Amino acid sequence: MKQQFKEFEETTHETEEDADSEILELKHRYERKLKEEREIGLRLKGENGIMRKKFNTLQAEIDAHKAEIAKMYAEEKKLHSIIKSLEKDIAGLKKEIQERDETIQDKEKRIYDLKKKNQELEKFKFVLDYKIKELKRQIEPREQDIMGMTHQIKEMDVELEHYHKANSDLELQIADLKLKLKAAEKQVTKERARVKGCCATIRKFKVDLNECVQFIQEPKILKN
């Protein structure tokens, strides 16, 4: 019986050492795993913050582009109004020139028919020619202004198209960032659930371990 008791004590001692080693190993393993999960959670939170900051920056740029586009639309509308007014002035001047040309033709015919009044008609023709030149001189700068404005409008249309394209690209980037943000949030939720599950496992392990300790002097029950 002494030999059996000694063997029993040795077996019990070895069992306790094995159990302690296994418990310590499991504890270290779960602690390392919990630390890794926490680090992953912190990293995902940091990436989430960076994505939100980028999203806010892009949203501000889009708002600025929209305001600039609205401003360009208003300026284009104003330029179209100026062009219409100038075209109306040109039409009036052309009509006046046409009327004066007709008058000159009538006068020339009268000059041909009335040679006696040739000198007076020549003076009148000279005056009319001078007025026509003045009118043409007045029209030329306005035509140049219209050509310049037309060129400016074309450039603004090209620039407006560029802004539309840039706005579309920004909207696509925002949609992509939103999808990434949603995936990151989903991953964070998943990792939180894993951490919660690990904590629950550790708590259950502690409860089970506490229950086993009560039977430390009863090997059969302890083994079961």
ABEGO torsion letter per residue (X at the ends): XAAAAAAAAAAAAAAAAAAAAAAAAAAAAAAAAAAAAAAAAAAAAAAAAAAAAAAAAAAAAAAAAAAAAAAAAAAAAAAAAAAAAAAAAAAAAAAAAAAAAAAAAAAAAAAAABAAAAAAAAAAAAAAAAAAAAAAAAAAAAAAAAAAAAAAAAAAAAAAAAAAAAAAAAAAAAAAAAAAAAAAAAAAAAAAAAAAAAAAAAAAAAAAAAAAAAAAABAAAAAX
